[in-house]
Amino acid sequence: MEKVECIVVGGGLAGLSAAYGLAGAGAEVMVLERGDYSGAKNVTGGRLYVSPIRGFYPELWEEAPFERPVARELITMMGDGAHTTFELASDRLAHPPQSYTVVRARLDQWLAEKVGEKGGMVVPGMKVDELLRKEGRIVGIRAGADEIGADVVVVAEGVLRLLAEPAGLAARPVDRDHALGYKEVIELPAGVIEDRWNLNPGEGAAQLFLGSVTQGMLGGGFLYTNKESISLGVVVGMQAMKADGREIKSHELLDRWKELPQIKPLVAGGTVAEYSAHAIPEGGIAKVPRLYGDGYVLAGDAAGLSLNALVTVRGMDFAIASGYYAAQAILRARQAGDFSAAGLASYEVALRDSFVLKDLETARIYPQFMELPRLFTHYPTAVSRLFEDVFTIGPGPTPSLMKKAWKGIRRDFLNLGTLQDAWLARKL
Ligand SMILES: Cc1cc2nc3c(=O)[nH]c(=O)nc-3n(C[C@H](O)[C@H](O)[C@H](O)COP(=O)(O)OP(=O)(O)OC[C@H]3O[C@@H](n4cnc5c(N)ncnc54)[C@H](O)[C@@H]3O)c2cc1C
């Protein structure tokens, strides 16, 4: 059997980040990617937080093909016939940028080229069918009739774990811990994007939506402005979707949402250039498996490293960081000539010491919090109703501002349900 030092399964951000670190240090590394090119098969909403990863491979991020630095944050709560948007415009968000919108087809391909420049081999169009095990240890991969051996395999195949689960490295994904995302890339001229979102030239906006976008089910909508397109999508919890008694099909949510009068003007005149759908791990730290073993490490979505914190969505920075730490641990193992679990254990230690597992630990309660149904039904409507009261001038005498506000607060927020939700929210 042909043999290389390191095989990376999956040329997404996790796999490419690992390969870049390994190749840069002179290790022999081969990345196997089933898509025609890196970025062809994977999906993201579209915003990468760069502050956490600036310290890794700093030479890369200055020239990365990002779209726009996010200078405006918008959260829209969509209720019945009304919606409320909170908007933050801040120079400090954009100078220096803490996050950028990205298009994966561009970003991943570029990173694959960088891996190649360091001497790594990225093989597109190569689907791995099996992780090979011998005497309890991962010893290589099988792709069709070909078997390739390796000292270590970086399993960065993404969320579905079609290889990791049969090999016994991680549990089979279950509905409760996953969401489904549908996304369109809609082309619009740069000037239209800047006018529509009130942006300075070159700057970007990120807008998240809660409430009627998912017809009240766990999930939400997202909109990110790229250079000359917007990424628009809907994410819905798989279990919430299945448990819903109505005849709603998940893939119809995006179309229905786009037809709402609040969204129509945002996409008006645009041309849909791309449509994609993808699963997202949302089980949090409790569902992260053991991250290493004899002859392998797990990175990125395959390891469940993603975090939906309602107003921030992260996975790409975790993927890049886990790839970086995987490379560091493998290089240490290589130096010691020990690719056993003991030799690779520093991977998990490093992740535990880093923002990746620390942030997931901080957010341990989030998946449970996100299951509160009122988050996606009652509150988005109640917030708009409160502001409607405040802004309404009726035919008779108008109560004082505080009286109007109190009436709304008492009606919609001072009740047992809200207190119960607030009790759980105190742990956020
Ligand atoms: C709708 C949606 C919105 C999101 N929004 C955001 C966001 O705004 N910000 C953020 O940070 N994160 C976001 N995420 C999460 C983020 O996209 C992921 O966490 C990230 O892409 C994980 O990177 P990865 O490299 O681990 O996996 P992937 O990007 O999925 O890469 C895995 C790669 O492995 C390849 N592969 C799979 N199986 C095989 C095989 N058998 N053989 C060979 N190759 C294989 C795939 O083709 C793919 O290229 C979002 C995800 C979705 C779906």
The ligand as a Gaussian input file, in Angstrom:
#p B3LYP/6-31G(d) Opt

LIG

0 1
 C      -26.215000      27.652000       6.466000
 C      -24.950000      27.777000       7.279000
 C      -24.599000      29.009000       7.817000
 C      -23.403000      29.125000       8.529000
 N      -23.011000      30.373000       8.928000
 C      -21.775000      30.532000       9.472000
 C      -21.231000      31.838000       9.674000
 O      -21.813000      32.852000       9.283000
 N      -20.029000      31.942000      10.298000
 C      -19.298000      30.825000      10.672000
 O      -18.183000      30.973000      11.197000
 N      -19.789000      29.589000      10.461000
 C      -20.986000      29.413000       9.852000
 N      -21.442000      28.156000       9.565000
 C      -20.632000      27.005000       9.980000
 C      -19.413000      26.833000       9.101000
 O      -19.761000      26.938000       7.744000
 C      -18.780000      25.476000       9.376000
 O      -18.550000      25.364000      10.761000
 C      -17.458000      25.301000       8.632000
 O      -17.697000      25.325000       7.248000
 C      -16.796000      23.986000       9.020000
 O      -15.635000      23.804000       8.240000
 P      -15.072000      22.333000       8.020000
 O      -13.832000      22.494000       7.226000
 O      -15.022000      21.615000       9.294000
 O      -16.201000      21.586000       7.170000
 P      -16.660000      21.846000       5.680000
 O      -16.522000      23.257000       5.325000
 O      -18.011000      21.229000       5.556000
 O      -15.609000      21.025000       4.806000
 C      -15.616000      19.632000       4.762000
 C      -15.015000      19.238000       3.435000
 O      -14.862000      17.824000       3.410000
 C      -15.235000      17.355000       2.131000
 N      -15.611000      15.953000       2.293000
 C      -16.656000      15.466000       2.997000
 N      -16.673000      14.116000       2.927000
 C      -15.611000      13.769000       2.172000
 C      -15.110000      12.515000       1.733000
 N      -15.704000      11.391000       2.067000
 N      -13.997000      12.495000       0.965000
 C      -13.365000      13.669000       0.604000
 N      -13.819000      14.875000       0.997000
 C      -14.926000      14.928000       1.770000
 C      -16.380000      18.263000       1.719000
 O      -16.578000      18.269000       0.326000
 C      -15.919000      19.605000       2.272000
 O      -15.172000      20.327000       1.327000
 C      -22.611000      27.999000       8.811000
 C      -22.981000      26.747000       8.291000
 C      -24.121000      26.652000       7.504000
 C      -24.454000      25.326000       6.899000

